[in-house]
Amino acid sequence: MAEHTIKAFDQEMDKLRGLIAEMGGRAEEAIEKAMLALQRHDRAMAADVVADDKRIDAIEAEVEKLAIEVIALRAPMANDLRDVIAALKIVSVVERIGDYAKNIAKRVPLMNANQRMQEPIALLPSMGQVAGEMVQDALNAFAARNADLALAVIERDTVVDDFYNSVFRTLVTFMVENPKTISECAHLLFIAKNIERIGDHATNVAEMVYYAATGNTAPERERGGQNQED
Amino acid sequence: MTAMIHEQHNMTPTVETKMTARDVKVFYGEKQAIKGVSIDVDMDNVTAFIGPSGCGKSTFLRTLNRMNDTVASARVEGTITLDGEDIYAPSMDVVQLRARVGMVFQKPNPFPKSIYENIAYGPRIHGLAHGKADLEVIVEKSLRRAGLWDEVKDRLHDSGTALSGGQQQRLCIGRAIAVEPEVILMDEPCSALDPIATAKIEELIHELRGRYAIVIVTHNMQQAARVSQRTAFFHLGELVEYGVTSDIFTNPRQERTKDYITGRYG
């Protein structure tokens, strides 16, 4: 895309994109580390995830400030306007994604290290990986103004939903068979739900990216794999 | 071309079309300034013409009331109609046309006469007033519509040129209104005014909308965004894009329009 006649405007837009890319990288890392902490029952790593969330919150504040400045001082139009508004909306969603990762990490020390549910715990990291990649791809799509990449993220949401349904059934079976595992299973169920929400939020981000890139709303998607609860 | 534009931006075709231009070309001697422009101007929407300097927007505006007739080398081709009537037809009375299609210029240009006379002159020569009382009614009504009455009612016989720039411009709008035009053309009416005076003119445009068909040429894109409901982007003598203002400024279809309004032009 051609440069703005006013160079400082380009620099500000680049900075906005850079901050959002960084935020996406950090959110993906938080999800990955939370999953790893869960798998290894690593309390120190879980504590890191909780602490690192502050940086995600700080980037949100920084992007909001910069976006408001750009609107006030540059009066962005057309695709520039759509980008700035998308940036504002995206950061609040990614901040939520960070909170979900933090919530997963906070559950790690509350769980019983001696009573591991191997089967669901084996499933959750793969689910987390898909959701984390969706977040990363959605934000890469924003940085690259890539509508096709955004569409691919939207389509992947059903994978996360299918994972969730599978984990849900497994955990319910565990709880029915052995009520002693209920406390453990409840944590895992919330974790699965958190990841499912991360997938939904990544999808919302992708829809905003699609609009910013094309000026049109993303085509209505098939809501495959209905969730068992909600 | 017009049909395509309507489709493109979902413009409702139910509005009352006031003026139409079809394949209008303007030449200054050998040089072609306008290259086949077709556009409809309607009663209900303010139409803004935007584009870089030399894009032809002012030239095109001036074809709408035959102001280019005064330029010896200028030649206009194509068809322009007012209420379906060809304004370039030999039977068209140009003086009458310019009363029906009034114009406000970049620099306020009141006559060096009293405020009262500035307004009264047009109605008097066009025979719109029958007697002094009638004329006074027209002067008050025009100044009220121009949003100037309260500021000048106690000094109607002061010189028009003694007013501030913004007041002078509203006086010129009042003068255009006084002859009961159907269309008002404004050629950068605020470029010589400060932001407060500009805001008053913009508010006035908003109030006049619907009563007159209004076309405004402006260099200030924010102004086009604020005052108009339809925006036409001109570039190198062509009408590049014409559509609903909010569409043009959020999601222009043409690359050239986008580059211009986002400040990437040139």
Interface residues (C-beta under 8 A of the other chain):
Chain A: M1 A2 E3 H4 T5 I6 F9 A75 P76 M77 A78 N79 D80 L81 R82 G215 N216
Chain B: M221 Q222 A225 F249 T250 N251 P252 T257 K258 D259 I261 T262 G263 R264 Y265 G266
